[in-house]
Amino acid sequence: MKHNIDFTTSSSTAIAEALCKRLETIRLSQNIPQAVLAKQAGVSRSTMTRIADGKSISLDSFIRVAKALGLADHLAALLPDPAIRPVELVAHEGKHRRRASGKRKPTQPWSWGDEGGDQ
């Protein structure tokens, strides 16, 4: 059973359903009963039923079940590593970004006669 989904156009509900169905398919392929996996993952049996039904679960439960299924290495692929590349470190003199900048107010365009100097 395949759970192919276009992550760019699908709703968050559809994505959550597809990911839960993938977990369920992997559980079945490893021949692990729901109760056993629930105990190994430290989640409730009802959480396992929600996964089987393709219903949303908490991120914590998703991670616990994925790790219990031996998928910890795959969790790193969910998001790209935000580390700055070495070339950028040189450009920024080794300083790491600590916060995002807010929107800046647009400056007024400069025109002749606005210098405000001695007249």
C-alpha positions as CSV (number, residue, x, y, z in Angstrom):
1,M,0.0,0.0,0.0
2,K,1.5,3.3,-1.1
3,H,0.7,6.7,0.6
4,N,2.1,9.1,-2.0
5,I,1.1,12.6,-1.4
6,D,2.1,16.0,-2.8
7,F,3.4,17.8,0.3
8,T,3.4,21.2,-1.4
9,T,-0.3,21.3,-2.3
10,S,-1.9,19.0,0.3
11,S,-3.5,20.2,3.5
12,S,-1.9,19.7,6.9
13,T,-4.6,17.2,7.7
14,A,-3.9,15.2,4.5
15,I,-0.2,15.2,5.3
16,A,-0.8,14.0,8.9
17,E,-3.0,11.2,7.6
18,A,-0.5,10.1,5.0
19,L,2.4,10.1,7.6
20,C,0.3,8.1,10.1
21,K,-0.7,5.6,7.4
22,R,3.0,5.2,6.6
23,L,3.8,4.5,10.2
24,E,1.0,1.9,10.3
25,T,2.2,0.2,7.1
26,I,5.7,0.0,8.5
27,R,4.4,-1.4,11.8
28,L,2.5,-4.1,9.9
29,S,5.5,-4.9,7.7
30,Q,7.6,-5.5,10.8
31,N,4.8,-7.7,12.2
32,I,4.5,-5.7,15.5
33,P,1.2,-5.8,17.3
34,Q,-0.2,-2.4,18.3
35,A,-0.1,-3.1,22.0
36,V,3.6,-4.1,21.8
37,L,4.6,-1.0,19.8
38,A,2.6,1.2,22.1
39,K,4.5,-0.1,25.1
40,Q,7.9,0.2,23.3
41,A,7.1,3.7,22.2
42,G,5.6,4.8,25.6
43,V,2.3,5.9,24.0
44,S,-1.2,4.7,24.7
45,R,-3.0,2.0,22.7
46,S,-5.5,4.7,21.6
47,T,-2.7,6.6,20.0
48,M,-1.8,3.5,18.0
49,T,-5.5,3.2,16.9
50,R,-5.4,6.9,15.8
51,I,-2.3,6.2,13.7
52,A,-4.0,3.1,12.2
53,D,-7.0,5.3,11.3
54,G,-4.9,8.0,9.9
55,K,-5.9,10.6,12.5
56,S,-3.6,13.3,13.8
57,I,-1.4,12.6,16.8
58,S,1.0,14.8,18.7
59,L,4.5,15.4,17.4
60,D,5.9,13.8,20.5
61,S,3.9,10.6,19.9
62,F,4.9,10.6,16.2
63,I,8.6,10.8,17.2
64,R,8.3,8.1,19.9
65,V,6.6,5.6,17.5
66,A,9.0,6.4,14.7
67,K,12.0,5.7,17.0
68,A,10.4,2.5,18.3
69,L,10.0,1.3,14.7
70,G,13.7,2.0,14.1
71,L,13.2,5.1,12.0
72,A,15.2,7.6,14.0
73,D,17.7,8.1,11.2
74,H,14.8,9.1,8.9
75,L,13.6,11.9,11.3
76,A,16.7,13.9,10.3
77,A,15.4,14.0,6.7
78,L,12.2,15.9,7.7
79,L,13.9,19.3,7.8
80,P,17.2,20.5,6.2
81,D,20.1,21.3,8.5
82,P,20.1,25.0,9.1
83,A,23.8,25.2,9.7
84,I,25.7,27.9,7.9
85,R,28.1,26.8,5.2
86,P,31.8,27.4,5.9
87,V,32.0,30.0,3.1
88,E,29.2,32.0,4.8
89,L,31.1,31.8,8.2
90,V,34.1,33.5,6.5
91,A,31.8,36.2,5.1
92,H,30.2,36.8,8.5
93,E,33.6,36.6,10.3
94,G,32.5,33.5,12.3
95,K,29.5,35.2,13.8
96,H,26.3,33.0,14.0
97,R,22.9,34.5,13.5
98,R,21.0,34.7,16.8
99,R,17.7,36.1,15.7
100,A,15.6,37.0,12.7
101,S,15.4,40.6,11.7
102,G,12.0,42.3,11.6
103,K,10.6,44.2,8.8
104,R,12.3,47.5,8.2
105,K,10.4,50.6,7.6
106,P,11.0,51.9,4.1
107,T,13.2,55.0,3.9
108,Q,12.0,58.1,2.2
109,P,13.6,58.5,-1.2
110,W,16.2,61.2,-1.2
111,S,15.8,64.2,-3.5
112,W,17.6,67.5,-4.1
113,G,17.0,70.1,-1.6
114,D,16.4,67.7,1.3
115,E,20.0,67.8,2.6
116,G,19.0,70.0,5.5
117,G,22.4,71.7,5.4
118,D,23.2,75.4,5.8
119,Q,21.3,77.7,3.5
